[in-house]
């Protein structure tokens, strides 16, 4: 199986589970597998067997056709990708008001999954709590002004500034500018500690 298909499957499981507000433990119980296995699959650390994958999809209460609709293999690996503006897909990552994500590209690069995302922060948008991710995060501020809180330190970013950090550190951001802000976000998912 092509690495990118495996990556797409793992992300699809995680996205659907979160959309349906199902915990990892609940999904594991429904599918008859361990919580650790679901976590490893979602974070692209292991490939599920076909019966396990079918149990997981069934446990998510989604039709197989719907689950696999955007997952396809390329007949030959591409070395150059052009992604047109209309091809970005909306991505539901959190319920924070004013946060709008669009996935630009997802690839497996040197054994690790990488996700390229555009994040639009409406004027005044802010999270109510700190978050963590299992990824190293690189963020480039294309437009606007934001306040990034990482653990207990604030970083003010303006157009053209960027930041790189371990997403396992508690972090939060707020749009403190006079207009909407746009960030290019790159998540390099951590596959080994």
C-alpha positions as CSV (number, residue, x, y, z in Angstrom):
1,X,0.0,0.0,0.0
2,X,1.3,3.4,-0.9
3,X,2.4,5.5,2.1
4,X,0.2,8.4,1.2
5,X,-2.9,6.2,1.1
6,X,-2.1,4.9,4.6
7,X,-1.6,8.4,5.8
8,X,-5.0,9.4,4.3
9,X,-6.7,6.5,6.0
10,X,-5.2,7.3,9.4
11,X,-6.3,11.0,9.1
12,X,-9.7,10.0,7.9
13,X,-10.3,7.8,10.9
14,X,-9.2,10.5,13.3
15,X,-11.2,13.2,11.6
16,X,-14.5,11.2,11.6
17,X,-14.0,10.1,15.2
18,X,-13.5,13.7,16.3
19,X,-16.4,15.0,14.1
20,X,-18.7,12.4,15.8
21,X,-17.2,13.3,19.3
22,X,-16.1,9.7,19.9
23,X,-13.2,9.2,22.3
24,X,-10.3,6.9,21.3
25,X,-11.4,4.5,24.1
26,X,-15.0,4.4,22.8
27,X,-13.9,3.7,19.3
28,X,-11.5,1.0,20.6
29,X,-14.4,-0.6,22.6
30,X,-16.7,-0.6,19.6
31,X,-14.1,-2.0,17.2
32,X,-12.9,-4.6,19.7
33,X,-9.3,-3.4,19.8
34,X,-7.1,-1.6,22.3
35,X,-7.0,2.1,22.8
36,X,-3.3,2.0,22.0
37,X,-3.9,0.4,18.6
38,X,-6.4,3.1,17.7
39,X,-3.9,5.8,18.7
40,X,-1.1,4.2,16.7
41,X,-3.3,3.9,13.6
42,X,-4.6,7.5,13.9
43,X,-1.0,8.8,14.3
44,X,0.3,6.7,11.3
45,X,2.5,4.5,13.6
46,X,1.0,1.2,12.4
47,X,-1.0,-0.2,9.5
48,X,-4.3,-1.9,10.5
49,X,-5.1,-5.3,9.1
50,X,-8.1,-5.3,6.7
51,X,-10.5,-6.9,9.3
52,X,-9.4,-4.3,11.9
53,X,-9.9,-1.4,9.4
54,X,-13.3,-2.7,8.5
55,X,-14.3,-3.0,12.2
56,X,-13.1,0.6,12.8
57,X,-15.0,2.0,9.8
58,X,-18.1,0.1,10.8
59,X,-17.7,1.3,14.4
60,X,-17.6,4.9,13.1
61,X,-21.1,4.3,11.6
62,X,-20.0,5.4,8.2
63,X,-20.6,3.7,4.8
64,X,-17.4,2.3,3.3
65,X,-18.0,4.2,0.0
66,X,-18.2,7.4,2.0
67,X,-15.1,6.6,4.1
68,X,-12.9,5.9,1.0
69,X,-14.4,8.5,-1.4
70,X,-11.4,10.8,-1.4
71,X,-8.7,8.1,-0.8
72,X,-7.0,7.0,-4.0
73,X,-3.7,5.8,-5.2
74,X,-1.7,7.5,-7.9
75,X,-0.5,5.0,-10.6
76,X,2.9,6.7,-10.5
77,X,4.4,8.7,-7.7
78,X,4.4,12.4,-8.4
79,X,7.6,14.5,-7.9
80,X,5.9,17.8,-8.5
81,X,2.5,18.8,-7.1
82,X,0.4,21.7,-8.2
83,X,-2.6,22.3,-6.0
84,X,-5.1,24.8,-7.3
85,X,-6.8,27.2,-4.9
86,X,-10.2,25.5,-5.4
87,X,-8.7,22.1,-4.4
88,X,-8.1,22.9,-0.8
89,X,-10.4,21.0,1.5
90,X,-12.0,22.4,4.6
91,X,-10.7,20.8,7.8
92,X,-12.5,20.7,11.1
93,X,-9.8,20.7,13.7
94,X,-11.4,22.5,16.6
95,X,-14.6,24.2,17.7
96,X,-13.0,27.6,18.5
97,X,-15.0,30.4,16.9
98,X,-13.2,32.3,14.1
99,X,-10.7,29.5,13.3
100,X,-11.1,28.2,9.7
101,X,-8.7,25.5,8.4
102,X,-8.1,24.4,4.9
103,X,-5.9,21.4,4.1
104,X,-3.5,22.2,1.3
105,X,-1.4,19.0,1.1
106,X,-0.7,15.9,3.1
107,X,2.3,13.8,2.4
108,X,4.5,11.2,4.0
109,X,8.0,12.6,3.9
110,X,10.9,10.4,4.9
111,X,8.7,8.2,6.9
112,X,6.8,10.9,8.8
113,X,3.4,12.4,8.0
114,X,3.4,16.1,7.1
115,X,0.2,18.2,6.8
116,X,0.2,21.7,5.1
117,X,-2.8,23.8,6.2
118,X,-4.0,27.4,5.8
119,X,-5.5,28.8,8.9
120,X,-7.7,31.9,8.8
121,X,-8.3,33.6,12.1
122,X,-11.2,36.1,12.1
123,X,-10.5,39.5,13.7
124,X,-10.6,38.9,17.5
125,X,-10.6,35.1,17.2
126,X,-9.1,33.4,20.2
127,X,-9.1,29.9,21.9
128,X,-10.5,29.4,25.3
129,X,-7.9,26.9,26.4
130,X,-4.4,25.6,25.7
131,X,-4.0,22.8,23.2
132,X,-1.3,20.2,22.3
133,X,-0.6,18.3,19.2
134,X,1.6,15.3,18.4
135,X,3.6,17.3,15.9
136,X,6.3,19.8,15.4
137,X,4.6,22.9,14.2
138,X,5.9,25.6,11.8
139,X,3.7,28.6,11.3
140,X,4.3,31.5,8.9
141,X,2.1,34.6,9.3
142,X,1.0,35.6,5.8
143,X,-1.3,38.4,7.0
144,X,-2.2,40.0,10.3
145,X,-0.9,40.1,13.8
146,X,-1.2,37.4,16.4
147,X,-0.3,36.6,20.0
148,X,1.1,33.1,20.4
149,X,1.2,31.8,24.0
150,X,3.5,28.7,24.4
151,X,3.5,27.4,27.9
152,X,3.9,30.6,29.9
153,X,5.6,32.9,27.3
154,X,3.9,35.2,24.7
155,X,5.3,35.7,21.2
156,X,3.8,38.5,19.1
157,X,4.0,37.7,15.4
158,X,3.4,40.1,12.5
159,X,3.2,39.6,8.7
160,X,6.2,37.7,7.5
161,X,7.2,36.4,10.9
162,X,7.3,32.6,11.6
163,X,7.5,30.3,14.6
164,X,8.6,26.7,15.0
165,X,7.9,24.6,18.2
166,X,7.1,21.2,19.6
167,X,3.3,21.0,19.6
168,X,3.4,18.8,22.7
169,X,4.0,22.1,24.6
170,X,0.7,23.7,25.7
171,X,-0.1,26.5,23.2
172,X,-2.8,29.0,22.3
173,X,-3.1,31.8,19.9
174,X,-5.2,35.0,19.5
175,X,-5.7,37.3,16.6
176,X,-4.8,40.7,18.1
177,X,-4.7,42.6,14.8
178,X,-7.2,45.0,13.2
179,X,-8.2,42.5,10.5
180,X,-8.4,38.8,9.8
181,X,-5.1,36.9,9.9
182,X,-3.9,34.1,7.6
183,X,-1.2,31.6,8.5
184,X,0.5,28.8,6.6
185,X,0.8,25.9,9.1
186,X,3.0,22.9,8.7
187,X,2.6,19.9,11.1
188,X,5.3,17.3,11.1
189,X,3.8,14.5,13.1
190,X,6.0,12.9,15.7
191,X,6.2,9.2,15.1
192,X,8.8,8.3,17.7
193,X,9.7,10.0,21.0
